[in-house]
Amino acid sequence: MAQMARKTYSLSPPVAGDVSAIASKLGISESAVVEHLLVEACPIMLEFLDTLPTEPFPESETLRYRGDSIKVIESRISKITAGINAFKQGA
């Protein structure tokens, strides 16, 4: 069995509820649901981000999903999603 890293994340109530419902219907843990959703999504996102000529944001500039930061985060993710979709179509 692979070694797992313990992480703590905050999710909106609808997303948390969806993860719980999926886990319950499949008879698996919520961690297993998240793992299997992210195992495919993360490499695609990283492959796309590696094509961009940008440096990672410093830890001190990391935004939390609350308040005024929500709009900035949603804008960044929206641009990434659009870029990934275009990247996959061109691949």
Residue pairs with C-beta under 8 A, 6 or more apart in sequence:
4 31
10 65
11 19
19 30
19 33
19 34
20 30
22 33
23 29
23 30
23 32
23 33
26 33
44 84
44 88
45 80
45 84
47 87
48 80
48 83
48 84
48 87
49 80
51 87
52 83
63 69
63 72
63 73
65 73
